[in-house]
Amino acid sequence: MSVYYQDESVTLYHGDSLDVLPSISGVDLIVTSPPYNLKVMPWEPLGHWTNGQSKGGGGKWSGSDGKGGIAYTDHEDSMPWTEYVEWQHSILNACWGSLSDKGAIYYNHKPRLAGTQVWLPLELNPNLPMRQIIIWARAGGMNYNPTAYVPTHEWIMVLAKEKFRLKSKGAAGAGDVWRINQDSDNKHPAPFPIGIPALAIETTAPKLILDPFAGSGTTLRAAKDAGVKSIGIEKSEAYCEMIAKRMSQEVLDIFGAAS
């Protein structure tokens, strides 16, 4: 691992999160969204998916890695399912160890439909205390199928230490349904919108925030705009470069924070 970019508020590590996280502590808030492993589902025994291919075609996530899923530069979005679950358990346990005693993880993942079954992301939680599930209501969807209604939401699982609190009673008024449009102006293949980490920061007032899957730097950008120190970890050098360029942009005073 190595520090790829650093300024007065942001530190970005180029490396594997499982290598970097053990050296980090005292984090108040983690906001992250891992690769979803979109080409593989745990349902092969039910006959809905075979050898990574949906009976319905699955062309939407055909990818460029030859195996399907999102075409990340340094990650195949088609891990064997048990390996993927074990990886997410390890990541979340490592994140938990990096939190302060008042910290929380906001973990973005999504329920998935295939055939006549729904899968929920609950199995990715390695039995950490779950405070709440926030619904991210997106602007529409595209998975039309006569077996179910079009999915238009994702989950943000709040895994929280016992002493974790919102910044005030008023902050609770943000509710557990966040209506935020998808990010449509981002070169990363699977970005989440800046409104998610921005609202998490606004309602919790952290002093230090972390994203172990920094991607295009959305969480780090939201933290910088809010005047909050942040740490990012990213495996891909190409995405690290994307983040470095994004961090060099002028700070947006989105919460009245001093720039």
ZIRA-V844058 format. One record per backbone hydrogen bond with DSSP energy under -0.5 kcal/mol. CO is the residue of the C=O (numbers start at 1). NH is the residue of the N-H. Records with the same first field share a line. If there is no record, write none. Layout:
# ZIRA-V844058
CO=NH ; NH
This chain:
# ZIRA-V844058
2=4 ; 14
5=12
9=230
10=7
11=13 ; 232
12=4 ; 5
13=15 ; 234
14=2
16=19 ; 20
17=21
20=23
21=24
27=100
28=104
29=210
30=106
32=108
37=40
41=44
43=46 ; 47 ; 48
44=47
48=55
50=53
53=50
54=57
58=61
59=62
61=69
70=72 ; 77
75=72 ; 77
76=78
77=39
80=84
81=85
82=86
83=87
84=88
85=89
86=90
87=91
88=92
89=93
90=94
91=95
92=96
93=97
94=98
95=98 ; 99
96=99
98=27
100=103
101=163
103=161
104=30
105=107 ; 159
106=32 ; 108
107=109 ; 157
108=34
109=155
112=119
114=117
117=114
119=112
120=123
121=124
122=125
124=126
125=127
129=131 ; 160
132=134 ; 158
134=136 ; 156
135=137 ; 178
136=138 ; 154
137=180
138=140
142=144
145=148
148=145
152=138
154=136
155=109
156=134 ; 158
157=107 ; 159
158=131 ; 132 ; 160
159=105
161=164
168=172
169=172
170=173
171=174
172=175
176=135
177=179
178=137 ; 180
182=184
188=191
193=196 ; 197
194=198
195=199
196=200
197=201
198=202
199=203
200=204
201=204 ; 205
203=167
207=229
208=28 ; 29
209=231
210=31
211=233
214=217 ; 218
217=221
218=222
219=223
220=224
221=225
222=226
223=228
224=227
229=209
230=11
231=211
232=13
233=214
234=15
236=240
237=241
238=242
239=243
240=244
241=245
242=246
243=247
244=248
246=249
251=253
252=254
253=256
